[in-house]
Every structure is written in structure tokens, then in C-alpha cells.
Amino acid sequence: MGIVSNITDKYQSCIDECNRCAQACYECFRACLSESNVEDRINCISTLIECAKMCELSSMLMSIDAKSSKEHCKLCADVCARCAKECNMFPDDHCTKCADECRRCTNECMQMNNM
């Protein structure tokens, strides 16, 4: 399933989920900025960016088969779980969908520690 080799095949589902989660966080970030209560969302907005960047870094580390991939994915899972909790504080569709994506990424990253 790798693009140029199969060395990262064992990580592919986690790479894909991290990429999806990062995209969801960026989309939710943009949508939150347009909400009327943006002041109430400052912590959530900050967490969205942290989560997106953690997911991007996890994806990159897995793509190069880095030795720290598993440890980083554990940290990424923690940030994704925190992001899901923040997003759940708001009833908007974009927040609900982002929280769902963050939970899926949390689960996928936790599976990395079982490899």
C-alpha cells in the first residue's frame, strides 16, 4: 500500500487516519473562526491546530519508518482524545464530525502500540 515501497505497509491505516484527522481539524478550525461565539472556542481552536500538527508529524514519522513512531503515536492519541473532548463541547456539525474523526485517530494511534 506504500506509494514507492512497502516498508510502511504495517502503518498505512494509521498514516491514512492521521492525515484524515489533520484535515478534519483544519476544516473545523476554519469553520470555528466563522462562528458567532468564536471567543468561547479559543481553547478548542488552539487544540485543533495542535492536533492537526501532531497528526501530520505522526504520519511523517511512520512514512519514514522512524524508531520513534510508536511513542509519537501514543502522544498523538492523547492529543486527539483531548481534541475530541474539546470539539464535543460545541453542537455544530463540523465540531461533531471532527470529534468523531479525532476518536477514530485516537483508536488507530493506540493500535500502533500493539504492533
C-alpha positions as a Python dict, from the first residue, in 0.01 Angstrom:
ca = {
    (1, 'M'): (0, 0, 0),
    (2, 'G'): (300, 229, 21),
    (3, 'I'): (350, 468, -266),
    (4, 'V'): (712, 389, -358),
    (5, 'S'): (784, 90, -132),
    (6, 'N'): (609, -149, 101),
    (7, 'I'): (825, -78, 408),
    (8, 'T'): (548, 122, 578),
    (9, 'D'): (255, -103, 488),
    (10, 'K'): (218, -201, 853),
    (11, 'Y'): (148, 166, 934),
    (12, 'Q'): (-73, 252, 637),
    (13, 'S'): (-410, 258, 814),
    (14, 'C'): (-266, 482, 1086),
    (15, 'I'): (-97, 709, 831),
    (16, 'D'): (-427, 744, 646),
    (17, 'E'): (-622, 815, 966),
    (18, 'C'): (-369, 1072, 1085),
    (19, 'N'): (-395, 1250, 750),
    (20, 'R'): (-776, 1246, 767),
    (21, 'C'): (-774, 1376, 1123),
    (22, 'A'): (-537, 1660, 1038),
    (23, 'Q'): (-762, 1762, 750),
    (24, 'A'): (-1072, 1745, 972),
    (25, 'C'): (-902, 1960, 1235),
    (26, 'Y'): (-802, 2224, 983),
    (27, 'E'): (-1153, 2230, 837),
    (28, 'C'): (-1308, 2257, 1182),
    (29, 'F'): (-1058, 2530, 1274),
    (30, 'R'): (-1169, 2736, 975),
    (31, 'A'): (-1537, 2676, 1049),
    (32, 'C'): (-1495, 2769, 1417),
    (33, 'L'): (-1342, 3101, 1320),
    (34, 'S'): (-1669, 3185, 1144),
    (35, 'E'): (-1892, 3105, 1441),
    (36, 'S'): (-2053, 3389, 1635),
    (37, 'N'): (-1912, 3265, 1966),
    (38, 'V'): (-1552, 3239, 1850),
    (39, 'E'): (-1433, 3381, 2183),
    (40, 'D'): (-1576, 3075, 2360),
    (41, 'R'): (-1382, 2849, 2124),
    (42, 'I'): (-1029, 2978, 2182),
    (43, 'N'): (-913, 2666, 2367),
    (44, 'C'): (-1079, 2439, 2112),
    (45, 'I'): (-925, 2630, 1820),
    (46, 'S'): (-581, 2604, 1976),
    (47, 'T'): (-627, 2233, 2036),
    (48, 'L'): (-741, 2179, 1677),
    (49, 'I'): (-414, 2320, 1547),
    (50, 'E'): (-208, 2118, 1796),
    (51, 'C'): (-392, 1803, 1696),
    (52, 'A'): (-351, 1866, 1324),
    (53, 'K'): (22, 1923, 1361),
    (54, 'M'): (66, 1615, 1582),
    (55, 'C'): (-117, 1404, 1324),
    (56, 'E'): (96, 1542, 1041),
    (57, 'L'): (414, 1465, 1233),
    (58, 'S'): (294, 1115, 1320),
    (59, 'S'): (215, 1048, 955),
    (60, 'M'): (560, 1169, 852),
    (61, 'L'): (739, 962, 1117),
    (62, 'M'): (554, 647, 1014),
    (63, 'S'): (625, 722, 647),
    (64, 'I'): (998, 715, 715),
    (65, 'D'): (965, 415, 949),
    (66, 'A'): (1117, 620, 1231),
    (67, 'K'): (1212, 442, 1551),
    (68, 'S'): (1006, 693, 1750),
    (69, 'S'): (685, 627, 1554),
    (70, 'K'): (514, 423, 1824),
    (71, 'E'): (598, 665, 2103),
    (72, 'H'): (488, 961, 1898),
    (73, 'C'): (162, 788, 1804),
    (74, 'K'): (89, 739, 2174),
    (75, 'L'): (131, 1112, 2230),
    (76, 'C'): (-74, 1182, 1918),
    (77, 'A'): (-353, 962, 2054),
    (78, 'D'): (-356, 1167, 2375),
    (79, 'V'): (-380, 1495, 2183),
    (80, 'C'): (-652, 1356, 1954),
    (81, 'A'): (-854, 1242, 2256),
    (82, 'R'): (-822, 1588, 2409),
    (83, 'C'): (-927, 1746, 2080),
    (84, 'A'): (-1233, 1521, 2056),
    (85, 'K'): (-1331, 1628, 2408),
    (86, 'E'): (-1293, 1998, 2317),
    (87, 'C'): (-1493, 1960, 1996),
    (88, 'N'): (-1770, 1779, 2184),
    (89, 'M'): (-1830, 2098, 2382),
    (90, 'F'): (-1990, 2256, 2074),
    (91, 'P'): (-2304, 2126, 1898),
    (92, 'D'): (-2206, 2231, 1546),
    (93, 'D'): (-2198, 1966, 1275),
    (94, 'H'): (-1836, 2045, 1192),
    (95, 'C'): (-1735, 2000, 1558),
    (96, 'T'): (-1926, 1675, 1589),
    (97, 'K'): (-1768, 1534, 1275),
    (98, 'C'): (-1422, 1647, 1382),
    (99, 'A'): (-1466, 1487, 1726),
    (100, 'D'): (-1562, 1160, 1555),
    (101, 'E'): (-1254, 1177, 1334),
    (102, 'C'): (-1033, 1253, 1634),
    (103, 'R'): (-1171, 949, 1818),
    (104, 'R'): (-1100, 728, 1516),
    (105, 'C'): (-745, 861, 1505),
    (106, 'T'): (-704, 807, 1879),
    (107, 'N'): (-804, 442, 1834),
    (108, 'E'): (-580, 392, 1532),
    (109, 'C'): (-279, 551, 1704),
    (110, 'M'): (-335, 335, 2012),
    (111, 'Q'): (-322, 27, 1787),
    (112, 'M'): (33, 129, 1695),
    (113, 'N'): (142, 46, 2048),
    (114, 'N'): (15, -310, 2000),
    (115, 'M'): (241, -369, 1699),
}
